Amino acid sequence: MKTPVNYLAAAIILFASLLIAGSSNHAAAIGFWQVLHAKANVISSYWLFPNYFSQQLTQLPDSALAILARNDIPHAQHSYSVKLLKNNRTDAAKWYWRASVDQVDEAKRQQLAAQLLAQSQWQELQLLAKQGLLPPGAVDNHLKLHTSEPYQRVPTAFLQQHGFLSLTSPITAEPQCVFNVLMMSDHRNGLYKLAQFIHNYQRQPEPSDAVFCFSRPSYVAGAIDCQNQATSMARCDWHNAALVQQLPRGFDFMVMMTKQGSANVQSGVMQLNSTAHYQLFLHELMHFNGFEDEYELPPAKQAWLCQQRGFVAPNLFIAKDQPAPQGWYRSRSCQQGAVAYKPSEQWSIMQYQQLALSAQYRALWQAHIATHFALFPRYSAFIEGAKAAR
């Protein structure tokens, strides 16, 4: 590889032409101009005025910056890697920033970390942290959320700045709403997905205005353990969770967003993962108010639900030696025990979760809330059972 010595002859010629320029800064500026406009050799020019060039690297064309980076100049490697990252060339960028990150100052490492965060390069950020080269600050806190560091290690002020709460933050229910829902997650994607769900809901509240109010998402990692198996239901260890002692009063339902696992609702507690889409979330909200699935239910659930009779849900009627309601249609919910019926001949959001909520099911939802408000299981009963089991 070429060194500054290799360019001595060219440097002497260039330097001689610059001596007449007066001050060293002026000479450096002329040298930089020659690189930009007169196709002067960027390597020899750099080694004549390394400090000046290092301060002006971002003004160099990519081709010139790349030449400096390939010649193992740390500041150039850093600047070039940042440009590559901004252009989504993450694999090419890492060869340059990995070679220079321990030779640049903290401000440049902050700049690099911010660009890695923008590209969701979590493994690279973890590498920096492991090497002790990730400066404290916003990116470090984002990484803590991503890796589910205990909530005590993430500053409350940082969470609040991004629209979230800590487990220790005061939370109050909204008295103007029929139901208040506590929103929680143990990882960064979960917090942002919950915030997105709340935003979507507020744009079009269902089944009508002021039915559901949602808390800001709370970060609770370290206070509860949740399994992370994509092939099973989302489950958290509520019996041994430290957070059950800290949950606020006045809330009816709870949403816990895990990293993996299929969505489910049990006794006023919804558990779903952070890859879930909004229509699935709406589907699970309807479970809070007693709606049942219209696809084939699991055998264990069929064993008891399909042995009942009559209206077992606002959208499900079990017929045992009795006719179905007029205008209702066969449902796939029960394949044993009895025949189940649903109010719509077409697929609904309770059968296929990608579908929008229909006017018919919205009306059913509103009517059921009005007549069964006190009967819906609240999460407080579920939590009291968890506390008793500890």
Wavefront OBJ file of the C-alpha trace (Angstrom):
o trace
v 0.000 0.000 0.000
v 1.236 3.492 -0.779
v 2.505 5.684 2.062
v 3.161 9.431 2.419
v 6.763 8.760 1.377
v 5.616 7.418 -1.993
v 4.114 10.788 -2.784
v 7.144 12.826 -1.785
v 8.055 13.966 -5.296
v 4.524 15.050 -6.141
v 4.169 16.697 -2.759
v 7.348 18.749 -3.230
v 6.081 20.113 -6.537
v 2.671 20.952 -5.072
v 4.177 22.460 -1.938
v 6.445 24.702 -3.964
v 3.472 26.104 -5.837
v 1.704 26.824 -2.562
v 4.516 28.574 -0.736
v 3.677 31.801 -2.533
v 0.150 31.708 -1.098
v 1.194 33.118 2.254
v -0.381 31.643 5.383
v -0.615 27.898 5.865
v -4.424 28.034 6.052
v -4.581 29.856 2.761
v -2.180 27.375 1.251
v -4.280 24.508 2.528
v -7.409 26.056 1.062
v -5.706 26.372 -2.315
v -4.561 22.752 -2.089
v -8.087 21.654 -1.302
v -9.436 23.738 -4.210
v -6.972 22.068 -6.558
v -8.269 18.660 -5.504
v -11.846 19.759 -6.134
v -11.337 21.623 -9.399
v -7.917 20.882 -10.878
v -7.793 17.116 -10.333
v -4.791 17.347 -8.019
v -3.724 14.107 -6.386
v -5.899 13.802 -3.271
v -3.455 11.603 -1.348
v -0.445 13.875 -1.746
v -2.602 16.924 -1.046
v -4.008 15.340 2.085
v -0.581 14.560 3.549
v 0.536 18.134 2.987
v -2.422 19.520 4.968
v -3.927 16.630 6.984
v -5.606 18.812 9.608
v -7.299 21.068 7.059
v -8.406 18.168 4.875
v -9.771 16.268 7.895
v -12.019 19.236 8.663
v -13.275 19.452 5.067
v -13.792 15.772 4.268
v -17.563 16.060 3.836
v -17.014 18.502 0.953
v -14.971 16.015 -1.040
v -16.675 14.067 -3.821
v -17.346 10.447 -2.986
v -14.605 9.259 -5.326
v -11.924 11.330 -3.567
v -13.218 10.406 -0.120
v -13.160 6.738 -1.087
v -9.501 7.009 -2.139
v -8.549 8.436 1.247
v -10.598 5.765 3.054
v -8.944 2.976 1.074
v -5.578 4.363 2.122
v -6.390 3.762 5.794
v -6.958 7.373 6.835
v -9.258 7.029 9.897
v -11.204 10.294 9.530
v -11.818 9.527 5.867
v -12.873 5.974 6.694
v -15.357 7.350 9.193
v -16.822 9.967 6.825
v -17.021 7.525 3.942
v -18.741 4.873 6.060
v -21.370 7.403 7.178
v -22.065 8.295 3.543
v -22.374 4.620 2.650
v -24.795 4.053 5.528
v -26.962 6.980 4.406
v -27.173 5.273 1.008
v -28.160 1.958 2.636
v -24.847 0.330 1.721
v -24.448 -1.181 5.160
v -22.208 -4.102 4.194
v -19.714 -1.859 2.409
v -19.796 0.688 5.233
v -18.812 -1.708 7.973
v -15.388 -2.381 6.457
v -14.504 1.290 6.951
v -16.121 2.176 10.256
v -14.902 -1.001 11.945
v -11.350 -0.108 10.942
v -11.567 3.447 12.261
v -14.069 3.555 15.122
v -11.458 3.196 17.850
v -9.377 6.012 16.328
v -12.001 8.747 16.091
v -13.398 10.932 18.858
v -16.645 10.439 20.766
v -18.571 12.946 18.631
v -17.800 10.905 15.508
v -18.757 7.670 17.286
v -22.061 9.319 18.228
v -22.584 10.243 14.568
v -21.817 6.692 13.484
v -24.099 5.211 16.149
v -26.963 7.489 15.113
v -26.625 6.346 11.499
v -26.474 2.680 12.529
v -29.647 3.233 14.551
v -31.354 4.844 11.551
v -30.562 1.679 9.574
v -31.631 -0.622 12.446
v -28.159 -2.177 12.565
v -28.700 -3.684 16.002
v -25.940 -6.293 15.808
v -23.418 -3.623 14.893
v -24.569 -1.410 17.770
v -24.242 -4.366 20.123
v -20.700 -4.906 18.817
v -19.822 -1.280 19.599
v -21.327 -1.608 23.070
v -19.417 -4.823 23.737
v -16.172 -3.094 22.753
v -16.942 -0.117 24.987
v -17.123 2.194 21.964
v -20.807 3.109 22.083
v -21.045 6.499 23.811
v -23.742 6.992 26.462
v -26.812 8.821 25.270
v -29.872 8.352 23.087
v -28.568 5.543 20.850
v -27.313 3.600 23.851
v -30.759 3.904 25.442
v -32.465 2.737 22.245
v -30.183 -0.301 22.280
v -31.153 -1.018 25.888
v -34.808 -1.021 24.869
v -34.070 -3.287 21.919
v -32.233 -5.824 24.083
v -34.844 -5.579 26.877
v -32.516 -4.270 29.557
v -34.327 -3.907 32.921
v -36.491 -0.803 33.091
v -34.356 0.590 35.951
v -31.448 0.998 33.481
v -33.379 3.163 31.017
v -33.816 6.807 32.085
v -37.425 7.814 32.615
v -36.719 11.163 30.949
v -35.572 9.366 27.789
v -38.742 7.260 27.700
v -40.954 10.287 28.202
v -39.117 12.173 25.467
v -40.163 9.428 23.037
v -43.767 9.221 24.227
v -43.384 6.248 26.577
v -43.570 5.627 30.304
v -41.471 3.699 32.782
v -43.005 1.169 35.133
v -42.545 3.683 37.935
v -44.250 6.548 36.069
v -47.596 7.713 37.480
v -50.516 6.678 35.240
v -54.123 7.732 35.682
v -57.266 6.464 34.009
v -59.443 8.756 31.865
v -62.902 9.117 33.474
v -64.612 10.129 30.216
v -64.002 6.687 28.646
v -66.058 3.549 29.101
v -62.932 1.376 29.341
v -59.349 2.251 30.189
v -56.591 0.027 28.809
v -53.069 -0.232 30.209
v -50.478 -0.665 27.430
v -47.127 -2.348 28.205
v -44.188 -3.967 26.470
v -40.773 -5.369 27.316
v -38.933 -4.255 24.161
v -38.468 -1.323 21.814
v -40.437 -2.608 18.810
v -43.334 -3.370 21.122
v -43.423 0.183 22.477
v -43.449 1.699 19.003
v -46.050 -0.775 17.711
v -48.365 0.002 20.638
v -47.961 3.730 19.950
v -48.868 3.056 16.315
v -51.971 1.094 17.352
v -53.094 3.936 19.626
v -52.610 6.435 16.798
v -54.611 4.266 14.380
v -57.383 3.806 16.914
v -57.670 7.515 17.655
v -58.088 8.241 13.953
v -61.187 5.995 13.913
v -62.346 4.940 17.397
v -64.263 1.652 17.528
v -67.011 0.860 18.067
v -67.582 4.578 18.788
v -65.985 7.584 20.446
v -64.920 7.455 24.112
v -65.268 3.673 24.441
v -61.568 2.835 24.856
v -58.830 5.058 26.264
v -55.257 3.785 26.164
v -52.370 4.687 28.419
v -49.068 5.654 26.888
v -46.994 2.490 26.383
v -45.033 1.545 29.513
v -41.629 -0.147 29.422
v -41.644 -3.064 31.881
v -38.656 -5.254 30.936
v -37.064 -6.852 33.963
v -40.344 -6.875 35.885
v -41.916 -9.742 33.931
v -40.676 -12.745 31.960
v -42.372 -13.532 28.651
v -41.723 -16.591 26.523
v -40.526 -15.923 22.983
v -41.595 -18.849 20.849
v -43.201 -17.936 17.551
v -45.020 -21.284 17.322
v -46.983 -20.937 20.566
v -49.276 -18.409 22.188
v -47.818 -15.222 23.647
v -47.405 -15.917 27.355
v -45.934 -14.016 30.289
v -45.249 -15.258 33.793
v -47.807 -13.163 35.657
v -47.638 -15.287 38.807
v -44.004 -14.335 39.395
v -44.051 -10.886 37.832
v -42.758 -8.061 39.998
v -44.913 -5.572 38.125
v -48.218 -6.938 39.493
v -47.482 -5.070 42.716
v -47.031 -1.781 40.839
v -49.968 -1.733 38.429
v -52.165 1.384 38.641
v -55.789 1.386 39.684
v -58.743 2.423 37.580
v -57.898 0.419 34.446
v -60.209 -2.217 33.011
v -58.028 -4.103 30.552
v -54.344 -4.645 29.885
v -52.305 -5.186 26.722
v -48.893 -6.848 27.030
v -46.893 -6.875 23.786
v -44.257 -9.605 23.622
v -41.542 -10.281 21.035
v -43.139 -13.476 19.722
v -46.191 -15.681 20.193
v -49.711 -15.671 18.797
v -52.334 -13.268 20.125
v -54.779 -14.233 22.853
v -57.051 -12.695 25.499
v -57.583 -14.114 28.961
v -59.551 -12.446 31.754
v -59.069 -8.897 30.556
v -55.402 -9.369 29.588
v -54.382 -9.279 25.921
v -51.029 -10.726 24.927
v -49.762 -10.337 21.369
v -46.436 -9.860 19.629
v -44.910 -6.791 18.020
v -45.298 -8.081 14.446
v -49.098 -8.011 14.814
v -51.132 -5.825 12.464
v -53.771 -3.338 13.557
v -56.792 -5.376 12.444
v -55.628 -8.230 14.683
v -55.426 -5.766 17.570
v -59.004 -4.663 16.858
v -60.072 -8.318 16.722
v -58.537 -8.883 20.160
v -60.228 -5.737 21.535
v -63.550 -7.331 20.616
v -62.575 -10.343 22.708
v -62.373 -7.963 25.693
v -66.114 -7.429 25.194
v -67.133 -11.063 24.797
v -66.881 -11.735 21.049
v -65.833 -15.229 19.999
v -63.770 -16.463 17.060
v -65.708 -17.633 14.026
v -62.964 -19.883 12.687
v -62.584 -23.450 13.987
v -61.873 -23.219 17.704
v -59.174 -25.347 19.381
v -60.463 -28.798 20.431
v -60.036 -28.026 24.141
v -62.228 -24.938 23.842
v -64.807 -26.716 21.721
v -65.061 -29.388 24.405
v -66.735 -26.935 26.812
v -67.989 -24.027 24.712
v -69.777 -26.153 22.131
v -71.597 -28.073 24.874
v -73.453 -24.911 25.851
v -76.600 -23.602 24.231
v -77.995 -20.311 23.096
v -76.046 -17.049 22.854
v -72.552 -17.657 24.189
v -71.279 -14.431 22.618
v -72.800 -11.479 20.761
v -71.687 -13.131 17.525
v -72.115 -16.836 18.350
v -75.227 -18.925 18.947
v -74.962 -22.623 19.904
v -77.947 -24.596 18.636
v -78.899 -27.689 20.649
v -82.338 -29.002 19.787
v -83.399 -25.481 18.927
v -83.474 -23.369 15.783
v -80.832 -20.734 15.034
v -81.876 -17.076 15.157
v -83.509 -15.910 11.951
v -80.953 -14.563 9.494
v -77.973 -16.253 11.163
v -75.584 -18.588 9.338
v -73.517 -21.660 10.121
v -70.155 -20.912 11.758
v -67.023 -23.050 11.695
v -66.453 -22.417 15.402
v -67.882 -25.740 16.567
v -66.938 -28.976 14.862
v -68.099 -31.127 17.777
v -70.848 -31.026 20.384
v -73.322 -28.790 18.581
v -73.797 -26.445 15.652
v -72.681 -22.844 15.955
v -74.194 -19.893 14.100
v -72.968 -16.373 13.365
v -74.852 -13.254 12.294
v -73.172 -12.742 8.903
v -73.067 -14.994 5.886
v -69.853 -13.273 4.837
v -66.542 -13.555 6.587
v -66.125 -11.057 9.417
v -63.203 -9.653 11.391
v -63.843 -12.406 13.962
v -63.193 -15.065 11.326
v -60.548 -13.426 9.171
v -58.573 -10.781 11.018
v -57.412 -8.916 7.929
v -60.964 -7.718 7.288
v -62.255 -4.338 8.368
v -64.938 -4.047 11.021
v -68.331 -4.113 9.278
v -71.261 -1.865 10.151
v -73.205 -4.926 11.328
v -70.525 -6.018 13.785
v -69.956 -2.444 14.938
v -73.636 -2.227 15.869
v -73.443 -5.604 17.658
v -70.416 -4.385 19.563
v -72.074 -1.164 20.656
v -75.237 -2.956 21.765
v -73.348 -5.594 23.718
v -71.328 -2.992 25.622
v -74.511 -1.146 26.513
v -76.193 -4.243 27.952
v -73.247 -6.162 29.427
v -70.866 -3.447 30.648
v -70.518 -4.849 34.192
v -70.071 -8.460 33.069
v -66.817 -8.190 31.121
v -63.843 -9.726 32.994
v -61.439 -7.022 34.154
v -57.719 -7.595 34.439
v -57.824 -6.740 38.158
v -59.413 -10.125 38.896
v -56.715 -11.828 36.830
v -53.966 -9.947 38.666
v -55.453 -10.678 42.074
v -55.311 -14.346 41.187
v -51.678 -13.928 40.149
v -50.857 -12.188 43.412
v -52.519 -14.974 45.399
v -50.452 -17.559 43.553
v -47.122 -15.883 44.353
l 1 2 3 4 5 6 7 8 9 10 11 12 13 14 15 16 17 18 19 20 21 22 23 24 25 26 27 28 29 30 31 32 33 34 35 36 37 38 39 40 41 42 43 44 45 46 47 48 49 50 51 52 53 54 55 56 57 58 59 60 61 62 63 64 65 66 67 68 69 70 71 72 73 74 75 76 77 78 79 80 81 82 83 84 85 86 87 88 89 90 91 92 93 94 95 96 97 98 99 100 101 102 103 104 105 106 107 108 109 110 111 112 113 114 115 116 117 118 119 120 121 122 123 124 125 126 127 128 129 130 131 132 133 134 135 136 137 138 139 140 141 142 143 144 145 146 147 148 149 150 151 152 153 154 155 156 157 158 159 160 161 162 163 164 165 166 167 168 169 170 171 172 173 174 175 176 177 178 179 180 181 182 183 184 185 186 187 188 189 190 191 192 193 194 195 196 197 198 199 200 201 202 203 204 205 206 207 208 209 210 211 212 213 214 215 216 217 218 219 220 221 222 223 224 225 226 227 228 229 230 231 232 233 234 235 236 237 238 239 240 241 242 243 244 245 246 247 248 249 250 251 252 253 254 255 256 257 258 259 260 261 262 263 264 265 266 267 268 269 270 271 272 273 274 275 276 277 278 279 280 281 282 283 284 285 286 287 288 289 290 291 292 293 294 295 296 297 298 299 300 301 302 303 304 305 306 307 308 309 310 311 312 313 314 315 316 317 318 319 320 321 322 323 324 325 326 327 328 329 330 331 332 333 334 335 336 337 338 339 340 341 342 343 344 345 346 347 348 349 350 351 352 353 354 355 356 357 358 359 360 361 362 363 364 365 366 367 368 369 370 371 372 373 374 375 376 377 378 379 380 381 382 383 384 385 386 387 388 389 390
